[in-house]
Structures are given as structure tokens and as C-alpha cells.
Amino acid sequence: MAENVIELQHLQKQFGDHSVLKDINLSVSTGEVLSIIGASGSGKSTMLRCINLLETPTSGKILFRGQDITGADFSLSRYRTKVGMVFQSFNLFNNMTALNNCITGQVSVLKRNREEAREIAMKYLSKVGMEPFINAKPSQLSGGQKQRVAIARALAMEPEVLLFDEPTSALDPQMVGEVLSVMRDLANEGLTMIVVTHEMAFARDVSTNVVFMSDGVICEEGKPADIFGDPKHPKTKEFLSRFLSC
């Protein structure tokens, strides 16, 4: 049985009087590809940002391999080398080339020497099909190319888990496919992934498990065939009705 890498226990997040996450319980095991779906404002991205502690939970626990990451004695910087994140808006360093975007974190955080970091950066830029553009700066790249560099940058840290926060939502439709193709390859290689996405075909075809969220709670979770083939919760049925009728 696969070990739980990340576990959420009674996770809650409030912004003032507004409760965004309400008693979330969830576990993700090694090699799992978990897609989180739901309407905008359902709490998906907030949950992902809590997992990486970009948002501080109001209450509850987040465990990484059994250790509470909100504990005072837990090394957040070390944790973030183990749990990488790919953002909707790329978050690349605009003054750096694609190659240097993938080298900098390795040198400054992992303390790799520059030669080793360059070799690893090239490995992952090549993996995502960006080797011909290593000397280009973000302003010279398309949205799809920027996101592929962002994925290579995250992979260069060699994380155990990769979080994707709506990685295709800022892309033109014709560029979505190239990013999803990279993600599909990573899933096939066994990388543990948590993906907040509006790409229902990806969630259905690539995920090992799917979570449907609405109004800050998990309404339904299960295998893609069950969620897409026979959803039980009325809100899941309503959300998926347009996709399922296509």
C-alpha cells in the first residue's frame, strides 16, 4: 500500500468572517495524481496554497510524511524543496533566461554548484521541450513556453510532490495542449501531483483520483470513472453536466 505523502486533517481557512475552507480531510499517497475540480471560488486554490503554506491555515493540520508542517520545529524552506509549485501566472524571473530561471533556486536553496545545477536544469528543460530556448527571456516566450519553463524550474528542485494551481488557465487555447502533454508525461512517470484544474478531460483521463469541491467543502471524491461516470452528489452532477453532455 502506498504511503501517504500529504494529509490534511480538519483543515480550515478563514479570511475575516468568511470561511473559505471548512473541515477539509484529504490524503495523497506516493505516485498519486489528484485533480481538484469545482467552480471558481470553491476553495480549490486556497487549499493548494495552504498545502505549500503560502496561506496559513486557521486551524487543522497538514502532515508531510507524518510530520505537521505547521509545527514550530518544522523547516519550511526544506519542505518547499520537497513540495514544488507551478503557478497560474508562471512567476518566472523576467530578467533571467530560461536556463538561469532553472538554475537559481538550485544554487541558492539546494546549495548545488553552478555546473551541477546547469546540468540538471538542461535535463529538465530538454524534458519539457524547451532546450532550444534556454537563452530566451520570458518576454521572448509564448505563454505555453513560459509555463513549460516554470515546470522545468520546479522539476529541477527534484521535489517529491508537485502542486499545479490552474496551470493552463492563463494560456491561449492553442497553448493548453503543450502544457497538458508535459503534465501527462510526468503523471505517467509516477510523479506525485496535486492539480487544481478546469481541464475536465485531463482530470478524467490522467488522474488517479478526483476531488470535487464546492463552497469550501469536499462534496465528493473518488476514481475518475466514478466521479465522471456516475457522480453521486447533486452539486457534482450539476457542475459536470455541461462536460458530460459534450
C-alpha positions in Angstrom: 0.0 0.0 0.0 1.4 3.4 -1.0 2.4 5.7 1.8 0.6 9.0 2.4 2.8 11.9 1.4 0.4 14.7 2.3 -2.5 14.5 4.7 -5.0 17.3 5.6 -6.8 16.9 8.9 -9.7 19.1 9.7 -8.2 22.0 7.7 -10.0 25.3 8.0 -9.2 28.7 6.5 -11.0 32.0 7.2 -10.4 35.4 5.8 -12.1 37.6 8.3 -15.6 36.4 8.8 -15.5 34.5 5.5 -14.9 30.7 5.8 -13.1 29.6 2.6 -12.2 26.0 3.7 -14.4 24.1 6.1 -13.1 20.9 7.8 -11.1 19.5 4.9 -9.8 16.0 5.3 -7.8 14.6 2.5 -4.8 12.3 1.9 -2.5 12.0 -1.1 -0.3 8.9 -1.5 3.0 8.4 -3.3 2.6 8.3 -7.1 -1.0 9.6 -6.9 -2.3 12.2 -9.4 -5.0 14.1 -7.6 -7.2 16.5 -9.6 -9.2 19.0 -7.7 -12.2 20.4 -9.6 -15.0 22.7 -8.9 -16.4 26.2 -9.7 -14.3 29.3 -9.2 -14.5 30.4 -5.6 -15.0 26.9 -4.2 -11.7 26.9 -2.2 -9.5 24.8 -4.5 -6.6 27.2 -4.9 -6.8 28.3 -1.3 -6.4 24.6 -0.3 -3.4 24.2 -2.6 -1.8 27.4 -1.2 -2.3 26.1 2.4 -0.5 22.9 1.4 2.5 24.9 0.5 1.9 27.4 3.4 1.6 30.3 1.0 -1.6 30.7 3.1 -1.6 29.9 6.8 -4.4 27.6 7.9 -6.8 29.0 10.5 -6.9 25.6 12.2 -6.3 21.9 11.5 -3.2 20.0 10.5 -1.1 19.5 7.3 1.1 16.5 7.5 4.0 15.7 5.2 5.2 12.1 5.6 3.5 12.2 9.1 5.1 15.5 10.3 2.9 18.5 11.0 4.3 21.3 8.7 2.7 24.0 10.8 4.8 22.9 13.8 7.3 25.4 15.2 10.2 23.0 14.7 9.4 22.1 11.1 11.8 23.5 8.4 9.6 25.3 5.9 12.4 26.0 3.5 13.3 22.3 3.4 9.7 21.4 2.9 9.4 23.7 -0.1 12.2 21.9 -1.8 10.2 18.6 -1.4 6.9 20.1 -2.4 7.2 22.3 -5.5 4.6 24.6 -7.1 3.7 25.6 -10.6 1.6 28.8 -10.7 -1.2 30.0 -13.0 0.9 33.1 -13.9 4.3 31.4 -14.3 6.1 33.5 -11.7 9.3 33.4 -13.7 12.2 35.9 -13.1 11.7 38.3 -16.1 15.3 39.5 -16.1 16.7 35.9 -16.4 17.0 33.5 -19.2 15.0 30.2 -19.2 18.2 28.4 -18.2 19.0 30.8 -15.3 15.4 30.6 -14.1 16.0 26.9 -13.6 19.5 27.2 -12.1 18.9 30.0 -9.5 16.8 28.0 -7.0 19.1 25.0 -7.1 22.1 27.2 -6.2 20.5 29.4 -3.6 18.3 26.9 -1.9 19.8 23.4 -2.5 23.4 24.8 -2.5 24.3 22.9 -5.6 27.3 24.2 -7.5 26.5 26.0 -10.7 27.9 23.4 -13.0 25.7 20.6 -11.4 22.7 23.0 -11.4 23.2 23.8 -15.1 23.3 20.1 -16.0 20.1 19.4 -14.0 18.4 22.4 -15.5 19.3 21.3 -19.0 17.9 17.8 -18.3 14.5 19.2 -17.3 14.3 21.9 -19.9 15.0 19.2 -22.5 12.4 17.0 -20.9 9.7 19.7 -21.4 10.8 20.5 -24.9 12.4 23.9 -24.1 16.1 23.1 -24.8 16.1 25.3 -28.0 15.0 28.3 -25.9 17.4 28.2 -22.9 18.8 31.7 -23.7 15.4 33.3 -24.2 14.0 35.6 -21.5 10.3 35.3 -20.5 9.3 38.3 -22.7 10.5 36.3 -25.8 8.4 33.2 -25.0 4.8 32.3 -25.5 2.6 31.6 -22.6 2.8 27.8 -23.1 6.6 28.1 -23.3 6.8 30.1 -20.1 4.7 27.5 -18.3 6.9 24.7 -19.6 10.0 26.6 -18.2 8.1 27.0 -14.9 7.5 23.3 -14.8 11.2 22.6 -15.6 12.2 25.0 -12.9 10.0 23.2 -10.3 11.3 19.8 -11.5 15.0 20.9 -11.3 14.5 21.1 -7.5 13.6 17.4 -7.7 10.6 17.5 -5.5 8.6 14.6 -4.1 5.3 16.3 -4.8 4.4 18.9 -7.4 1.4 21.2 -6.9 -0.2 22.8 -10.0 -2.5 25.8 -9.5 -4.7 26.0 -12.6 -1.5 25.8 -14.8 -3.4 26.3 -18.1 -5.9 29.0 -17.2 -3.7 31.9 -18.3 -2.9 30.3 -21.7 -4.4 30.8 -25.1 -6.4 27.7 -26.1 -3.9 26.6 -28.7 -1.1 26.5 -26.0 -3.0 24.5 -23.4 -2.3 21.2 -25.1 1.5 21.5 -24.9 1.4 22.1 -21.2 -1.1 19.3 -20.5 1.1 16.9 -22.6 4.1 17.6 -20.3 1.9 17.1 -17.2 0.6 13.8 -18.7 4.1 12.6 -19.2 5.0 13.4 -15.6 2.0 11.6 -14.4 2.9 8.5 -16.4 6.4 8.6 -14.9 4.9 8.3 -11.4 5.4 11.8 -10.0 3.0 12.6 -7.2 0.9 15.6 -8.4 -1.9 17.7 -6.9 -3.6 19.6 -9.7 -6.2 22.3 -9.4 -7.7 22.4 -12.9 -10.7 23.4 -15.1 -9.4 20.9 -17.7 -12.0 18.1 -17.2 -10.6 15.8 -19.8 -7.2 15.9 -18.0 -8.9 15.2 -14.7 -10.9 12.3 -16.2 -8.1 10.7 -18.3 -4.9 11.3 -16.3 -5.8 11.5 -12.6 -5.8 8.5 -10.3 -8.2 10.3 -8.0 -10.6 13.3 -8.3 -11.9 15.7 -5.6 -14.9 17.9 -6.3 -15.2 21.0 -4.1 -18.0 23.4 -3.6 -18.4 26.2 -1.1 -15.2 25.3 0.8 -16.0 21.6 1.4 -15.2 18.4 -0.4 -18.5 17.2 -1.8 -17.3 14.1 -3.5 -14.1 12.2 -4.1 -13.2 9.0 -5.9 -11.8 7.4 -9.0 -12.2 9.4 -12.2 -14.5 6.7 -13.7 -16.9 7.1 -10.7 -16.8 10.9 -10.5 -17.3 11.4 -14.2 -19.3 8.3 -15.0 -21.6 8.2 -12.0 -21.4 11.3 -9.8 -23.5 11.0 -6.6 -23.7 14.4 -5.2 -26.2 16.8 -6.8 -23.6 19.6 -6.9 -21.1 17.3 -8.7 -23.8 16.3 -11.2 -24.7 19.9 -11.8 -21.1 21.0 -12.3 -20.2 18.2 -14.6 -23.5 18.3 -16.6 -22.1 20.5 -19.4 -18.9 18.5 -19.7 -20.8 15.1 -19.6 -23.2 16.2 -22.3 -20.5 17.0 -24.8 
